[in-house]
Amino acid sequence: MIDLTVQIGSLTLKNPVMTASGTFGYAEEFSDLVDLNEIGAIVTKTVTPKPRPGNPPRRIVELPCGMLNSIGLPNVGIDDFIVEKIPFLQSIDTHIIINVAGTDEQGFAECVSRLEDMPGISGYELNFSCPNVKHGTTFSTDPFIAERVTKSVRRSTKRPVFAKLTPNVTSISEIGIACENGGADAVSAINTLIGMSVNTKTRKPKLATITGGYSGPAIKPVALAKVFELACKLSIPVIAIGGIATAQDALEFMIAGATAFQVGTTNFYEPDATLTIKKDLEFYCQENNIPRLADLIGSIQL
């Protein structure tokens, strides 16, 4: 048997495969397509203190090597989330990470505080980096703010806290260090790159918000470089995100220093990708006589 477990803070994941927030709904949407219990951890769609309708359409543009989106964090709000979404999430036999966001420091802390007494939750991912809402990237472009908000959330919970970072900065490791100093147990990187697409017939932007978040296979080299930078500078685990579609992609990130990884845009066109990647990781270990997958973490030869 191959040992696929990895450790992130106090959490032991049965395997390093996680879902990326915003690409897997609240998990119930995928329950007929995937055995949710086999995934290492499920990260939910973002929840905010109040309901959000999201941005006006057009909100998604498919591109040759990825996807441009400006969804705008539509969600039911924390009250309805607790009533409508938590019961199903509690029925899944894996780690459940709730992705939370707010317009200010108090908003993040409020969401976490409201969820703290709910059973079946393993931790929180702080959405510091959504480029499609006002001030969405403020929390991960200023190290002072990143550290302050992380500290505020840290005071509100005993559960693990992950900070999700934007790549749209000069130094992502500077922000990562600030989150670590604020008490984060791990960082998730990267969120989407800022991108744009124009209709050449109408000469208008294809997205209603003009720019949006670019994700998919094309951003993988950028994500890999950012994850490597973070892994070299931080002492807490790095959870990789960005263009991961195959086990080969995932292995590159783990060798570069990631402890676990999230599958995102791939879920839209290959909804069972998480389990395919898990099986292929196990096969890779068998073929290469690697009894413990975690031994690959940070094994890059320079």
C-alpha positions in Angstrom: 0.0 0.0 0.0 1.2 3.5 -0.9 1.0 6.1 1.9 -0.6 9.2 0.3 -1.2 11.1 3.5 0.1 14.6 4.0 0.2 16.9 7.1 -1.0 20.5 7.0 -0.8 22.0 10.5 -2.9 19.8 12.8 -4.7 18.2 9.8 -3.8 14.8 8.4 -5.2 14.6 4.9 -5.7 11.1 3.5 -4.2 12.3 0.2 -3.0 15.8 -1.0 -5.9 16.3 -3.5 -8.1 19.2 -2.6 -10.7 21.1 -4.5 -10.3 24.8 -5.3 -12.9 27.2 -4.0 -15.4 28.4 -6.6 -14.9 25.4 -8.9 -16.6 22.7 -6.9 -19.7 24.6 -5.5 -20.7 23.4 -2.1 -19.7 19.8 -3.0 -23.3 18.5 -3.3 -23.3 19.6 -6.9 -20.6 16.9 -7.6 -22.0 14.2 -5.4 -23.4 12.2 -8.3 -20.1 12.4 -10.3 -17.4 11.9 -7.7 -17.0 9.8 -4.5 -16.5 12.9 -2.3 -15.1 10.7 0.6 -12.0 9.9 -1.4 -10.9 13.5 -1.8 -8.2 14.7 0.6 -10.1 17.9 1.4 -13.0 19.9 0.0 -12.7 23.7 -0.1 -16.1 25.3 -0.4 -17.3 28.1 -2.5 -16.7 31.4 -0.7 -19.1 32.5 1.9 -19.5 36.1 3.1 -21.3 37.7 6.1 -24.2 38.9 3.8 -25.6 37.3 0.6 -24.1 38.5 -2.6 -25.6 38.4 -6.1 -22.2 38.5 -7.9 -21.3 40.6 -10.9 -23.5 41.3 -13.9 -23.1 39.1 -17.0 -21.1 38.4 -19.0 -19.1 36.8 -16.3 -17.2 33.9 -18.0 -15.1 33.8 -21.2 -13.6 30.6 -22.4 -10.1 31.0 -23.9 -7.9 28.6 -25.8 -5.7 27.8 -22.8 -7.9 28.6 -19.9 -10.9 30.6 -18.6 -11.5 34.3 -17.8 -14.1 34.8 -15.1 -15.6 37.7 -13.1 -18.2 35.9 -11.1 -18.0 38.2 -8.1 -18.4 35.8 -5.2 -22.2 35.2 -5.4 -23.3 33.2 -2.3 -26.1 32.7 0.1 -24.5 34.5 3.0 -23.4 33.0 6.3 -26.9 32.6 7.8 -28.3 30.5 4.9 -25.0 28.7 4.5 -25.3 27.3 8.0 -28.9 26.2 7.4 -28.7 25.1 3.8 -25.2 23.9 3.1 -23.5 22.8 6.3 -25.8 19.7 6.8 -24.6 18.1 3.6 -21.0 19.0 4.1 -21.1 17.3 7.5 -22.1 14.1 5.9 -18.9 13.8 3.9 -16.1 11.7 5.3 -13.2 14.0 4.6 -11.8 17.4 5.7 -14.1 20.3 4.9 -12.4 23.7 4.6 -14.7 26.7 4.5 -13.5 29.5 2.3 -14.6 32.9 3.8 -14.3 36.5 2.7 -15.3 39.9 4.0 -15.1 43.5 2.9 -13.0 44.3 6.0 -11.2 42.6 8.9 -14.4 42.3 10.8 -16.2 40.5 8.0 -13.6 37.7 7.9 -13.7 37.3 11.7 -17.5 37.3 11.7 -17.8 34.4 9.3 -15.3 32.3 11.2 -16.8 33.1 14.6 -20.3 32.1 13.3 -18.9 28.7 12.1 -16.6 28.0 15.0 -19.1 25.9 17.0 -20.4 24.0 14.0 -19.2 20.3 13.9 -17.8 18.8 10.7 -15.5 21.7 9.8 -11.8 21.2 9.7 -10.6 24.7 9.0 -10.9 27.9 7.0 -9.4 29.4 3.9 -9.3 33.2 3.9 -10.0 34.6 0.4 -7.5 37.4 0.5 -7.2 37.4 -3.3 -10.3 37.5 -5.4 -9.7 40.0 -8.3 -13.4 40.3 -9.2 -14.7 42.2 -6.2 -14.0 45.7 -4.8 -11.0 45.6 -2.5 -10.8 41.8 -3.2 -7.0 41.7 -3.5 -6.3 44.4 -0.9 -5.8 41.8 1.8 -3.0 40.0 0.0 -1.2 43.0 -1.7 -0.3 44.8 1.5 1.7 42.7 4.1 0.5 44.9 7.0 -3.2 44.3 6.2 -2.6 40.6 5.5 -0.9 40.1 8.9 -3.5 42.1 10.7 -6.5 40.3 9.2 -4.9 36.9 9.7 -4.3 37.7 13.4 -7.9 38.8 13.8 -9.2 35.5 12.4 -6.6 33.6 14.4 -8.1 35.0 17.6 -11.5 33.8 16.4 -10.8 30.1 15.9 -8.8 27.2 17.2 -9.1 25.5 13.8 -6.4 25.7 11.1 -6.4 28.8 9.0 -5.1 29.0 5.4 -4.5 32.3 3.6 -5.2 32.3 -0.2 -2.8 34.6 -2.0 -2.8 36.6 -5.2 0.0 36.3 -7.7 -0.6 39.9 -8.8 2.2 41.3 -6.5 5.9 42.1 -6.7 6.8 39.6 -3.9 4.3 36.9 -3.0 6.7 35.6 -0.3 6.6 38.9 1.5 2.8 38.5 1.8 3.2 34.9 2.7 5.6 35.7 5.5 3.1 38.3 6.8 0.3 35.7 6.9 2.6 33.3 8.7 3.5 35.9 11.3 -0.2 36.5 11.7 -0.8 32.9 12.7 -1.7 31.2 9.4 -1.2 27.4 9.4 -0.6 27.4 5.6 -0.9 29.5 2.5 -2.8 28.6 -0.7 -1.3 29.9 -3.9 -2.1 31.1 -6.4 -5.4 32.7 -7.1 -6.1 33.9 -10.6 -4.1 36.2 -12.7 -5.7 39.5 -13.8 -6.7 39.2 -17.5 -8.8 40.7 -20.2 -10.4 39.8 -23.5 -11.9 42.1 -26.2 -14.6 41.4 -28.8 -13.0 42.6 -32.1 -16.4 43.1 -33.8 -18.0 45.3 -31.1 -14.6 46.6 -29.8 -16.0 46.0 -26.3 -14.5 44.0 -23.4 -16.0 40.5 -23.3 -16.5 40.7 -19.5 -19.0 43.2 -18.0 -16.4 44.1 -15.5 -13.7 44.6 -18.2 -11.1 42.5 -16.4 -11.3 39.2 -14.6 -9.4 36.3 -13.2 -7.5 34.1 -15.6 -7.2 30.4 -14.7 -6.5 27.1 -16.3 -3.5 25.3 -17.9 -1.7 28.4 -19.1 -1.1 29.8 -15.6 0.7 26.7 -14.4 4.3 27.9 -14.9 3.5 31.1 -13.1 1.9 29.2 -10.2 4.8 26.8 -10.0 7.3 29.6 -9.7 5.2 31.3 -7.0 4.8 28.1 -5.0 8.5 27.4 -5.2 9.2 31.0 -3.9 6.9 30.5 -1.0 8.2 27.1 -0.1 11.7 28.5 0.0 10.8 31.4 2.3 8.1 30.1 4.6 8.2 27.5 7.4 4.4 26.7 7.1 3.0 24.4 4.3 2.1 25.7 0.9 -1.0 24.5 -0.9 -0.6 24.8 -4.6 -3.2 26.0 -7.0 -3.0 26.9 -10.7 -3.4 24.9 -13.9 -3.3 21.5 -12.2 -5.0 19.0 -14.5 -3.0 15.8 -14.2 -1.0 13.9 -11.7 2.1 15.0 -13.5 1.2 18.6 -12.8 0.6 17.8 -9.2 3.9 16.1 -8.9 5.8 19.1 -10.2 4.2 21.3 -7.5 5.0 18.8 -4.7 8.6 18.4 -5.9 8.9 22.2 -5.9 7.7 22.3 -2.3 3.9 22.1 -2.1 2.5 19.9 0.6 -0.9 19.6 -1.1 -2.7 21.0 -4.1 -6.1 22.1 -5.3 -7.8 21.2 -8.6 -9.7 24.1 -10.0 -10.7 25.0 -13.5 -10.2 21.3 -14.6 -13.3 20.4 -12.6 -15.5 22.3 -15.1 -14.6 20.0 -18.0 -13.4 16.9 -16.2 -15.5 16.7 -13.0 -13.9 13.5 -11.7 -10.4 14.9 -12.2 -9.6 14.8 -8.5 -10.0 11.1 -8.3 -8.2 10.4 -11.5 -5.2 12.5 -10.2 -5.3 10.6 -6.9 -5.2 7.2 -8.7 -2.4 8.3 -11.0 -0.3 9.6 -8.1 -0.6 6.2 -6.5 0.4 4.5 -9.7 3.4 6.8 -10.1 4.6 5.9 -6.6 4.1 2.2 -7.3 6.1 2.4 -10.6 8.9 4.4 -9.0 9.1 2.4 -5.7 8.1 5.4 -3.6 6.2 4.0 -0.5 5.4 7.5 0.9 4.2 10.3 -1.3 5.1 13.0 1.2 8.8 12.1 0.7 8.5 14.0 -2.6 7.7 17.3 -1.0 10.5 19.8 -1.7 12.7 17.1 -3.2 13.7 19.3 -6.2 17.3 19.0 -7.2 19.0 22.4 -7.9 
